[in-house]
Amino acid sequence: MDQAIGYASMAKVKSSAAHRIAFVYSAAFALAVVFLGFAMYLVADADFRRQQDGLVKQEAANLAQEYNDGGLPDIARAIATREAGGSIKAFGYALFDRSGRRVAGSLDTPRPAPGVHTIVFRDPTEGLDSARAETRQLGGGYRLVVARDTEIMEGIDRTIILLFGAAFVLVVAFGIVGALALGGYLQRRLEGISGVARAIMAGDMAQRVSVGGRGDEFDAAGAALNTMLDRIEQLMDNLRQVSSDVAHDLRTPLLRLRNQLEQVGKVDGAAARAIELGDAVLALFGSLLRIAEVEGGGLARTFVAIDLSYLVSEIAESFAPAFADGGRCLAWSIAPDVTVLGDRELIAQALVNLLDNARLHTPLGTKIDILLVAADDTTVRLEVCDNGPGVPLSDHARILQRFARGEASRTTPGNGLGLSLVAAVASAHGGKVVVSDNHPGLRVSLALPKAAG
């Protein structure tokens, strides 16, 4: 379990743009530290080597002065004094005659050429080793060599590398911790905005982005979004109010007209047709009001667990006789124990609309199937499909819009709002409607979130 949680957390970090930005910044900072450390190492090493060469040259100049002042005895005595006093730990000395024989000093190396360069000598304890040396040509054919073991510089280099290595490890560690902290902070701030957006898409128009007191860019963006959402909610409220007012205001005179026509219809057959038209107009306004109510949001607060398997079975059994009388066959396949969280009346109305749509727009002999399946652990799928003439692919998305009707259905009763209500119900429940080809016929699939177990 802990391992699965760890993998999930790692996957979340990998997919997070906020964490990627933070890690890229940390990596860039660590890379800058590497380049800075390398440059400082080169500068420090060059400076230390320059100082070492300066010390060697100065020591060689001092001994050369001893030779110039007192000849071979003085320089030999000076070399012996330096080596006896422990100077050999820092310097090595050798004096060669014209034939190349070492006549003073204990530095074990072949006679090098004049100048400053790296030489190889034999260390009494370590064997062959390298050193930086100043070789000076003295009078009488003598050649003086003053060397300084490079082991000292190598030790300094190792110390510098060790310090920068430790500093780099600390920078990387602090960078990772900082990246995780910064990425988490950015992710939390962005998740707050995304959560509000998802809640609003689910119908809760009262949600707003949390705005703190810092006045930073996130607060400024949140305040701007809240102002925009307030304006959108106001416009939607105005639109819904106008639509509702128009529908309510027209229903009253239409009802009165229908009642009058009903009285006339007892003696006039034409009035009966007018009554039917009035009923159709009233149904139209009823559908508009219902869609406006569903799209208005806030229904999620009244949702309860619904046994969708039982509800669909009940509707299918009640509609089967009507379909049989109308020359069509209704069959169903319903998965057991499917539960969703929602409004029972709205889901029932959506299924009834799908069945009415299939009954009205298919010819005699058509088979209509109702399918209820658990698509996965989080989604259930309720489908109504038929083997009728179907709908052109170009109209699949359009028939979910209000008042949209296919060319083949313009002569049949209806107002083009049935599938619009289905789409509104699906959206109110956090689901969606998909229209597809049934090969032959039409398939309308209503996907709804599964109730948590």
Residue, then its C-alpha position, 0 to 999 in steps of 0.5 A: m500500500d505504501q509503495a503504491i502511494g509512493y508511486a502515485s505521489m511520484a507520478k503526480v510530481k512528474s506530471s506537475a508543471a509546477h514541480r517541473i518548473a521548480f526542478v528546472y530552476s534548481a537544476a539550472f542553479a546547481l549547474a551554475v554552482v558547478f561552473l562557478g566552482f570549476a572556474m574558482y578551482l582553475v583560478a585558485d589552482a593557477d594562483f597557488r601554482r604561480q605562488q609556488d613558482g614564485l617561492v621556488k624562484q625566490e629561493a633559487a635567487n637567494l642561493a645564487q646570491e650565496y654562490n656569487d658572494g662566497g663561491l662553492p663553499d658558501i652555497a654548499r653550506a647554505i644548502a646543507t643548513r636548509e636541509a638540516g633545518g627541515s627545509i627539505k619538507a618544503f624544498g629540495y636542493a641539488l647542485f651539479d658540476r659541469s660533468g653533471r655530478r651532484v656535488a651538494g643537496s640531496l634532491d635525487t634527480p638527473r641534471p635538468a635544463p635551465g628554467v622553470h618546469t616540472i621535474v621527476f625526482r626519487d622520494p626516499t619513501e614514496g619513490l618517483d615523484s614530481a616537483r616544480a623546479e627552478t634550474r639556474q646556471l651558475g658561474g664555473g659550469y655549476r647548475l643549481v636546482v631548487a624544487r618544491d614537491t607538487e604533493i602540496m599543491e595536489g593536497i590543496d587541489r583535493t581539499i578544494i575539490l572535496l569542499f566544492g563537492a560537499a557544497f554541490v551535494l548540499v546545493v542539490a539537496f537544498g535544491i530538491v527540497g526547495a523544488l518540492a516545496l515551491g512546486g507544492y506551493l504552486q500546485r496548491r495555488l493552481e489547484g485552488i483555481s482548478g477546483v473552483a473551475r471544476a465546481i462551477m462546471a458541475g453547476d455550483m456557480a457560488q464557488r469562488v477562488s480564494v484570495g489571500g492578503r499578500g496581493d501577489e500575482f495569484d491573488a490578483a489573478g484570483a480576484a480577476l477571475n472572481t470578478m469575471l465569475d460574478r459578472i457571468e453569474q449575473l448575466m446567466d441569472n438575468l438570462r434565466q430570469v427573462s426566459s422563466d418570466v417569458a415562459h410563465d407569462l405566456r403559459t397563463p394566456l395559453l391555458r386560458l385559450r386552451n380552456q376556451l377552445e375546449q368549450v368550443g371544441k365540443v361543437d367544433g372539430a377544428a378547435a380540437r386541433a387548436i387544443e392539440l397545438g396549445d398542448a404542444v406549446l405548453a409542453l414546449f414551455g414546460s421543457l424550456l423551464r425544466i432545462a433552465e432549472v437543471e442548468g441553473g445548478g445547485l442540484a448536487r446538494t439534493f443528490v442521493a444514492i439511486d439504484l440505477s439498475y432497479l430504476v432502468s428495469e422499472i422504466a423498461e418494463s413499463f414502456a415495453p407494452a407501448f413499444a409493442d403496440g406501436g410495432r417496435c421491439l424494446a429489449w434491455s440488458i441491465a447490469p445488477d447493483v449499479t448505483v449512482l448519486g443523483d436525482r431520481e426524477l431527472i435521470a428517469q426523465a432523461l431515459v424516458n426522453l431517450l426512449d421517446n426519441a427512439r420511438l418517434h424517429t424510427p420506422l415500424g419493426t425497429k428494435i430498441d435496446i436499453l443497456l446499462v453497464a459499469a464502464d469502469d470503477t468510476t463510471v456507469r454507462l446507460e445507452v439507448c440504441d436502435n437499428g433504424p435509419g440513424v442520424p448523419l454523422s455531421d448532425h451527431a453533436r448538433i442534435l444535442q442542442r436546443f430546438a435542433r432536429g434532423e431533416a428526417s424528423r421534421t414531420t414528426p411531433g416534437n420540439g427538439l428539446g428532448l436530447s437537450l434535456v438529456a445533455a443538461v441532466a448529464s452535465a448536472h450529474g457530472g457526466k456527459v452524453v455521446v451520440s454515435d453510429n450503431h451500424p445501423g441506427l443511432r446510439v445515445s450513451l449517457a455516462l454518469p459517475k458511479a456512487a462511491g462504495 
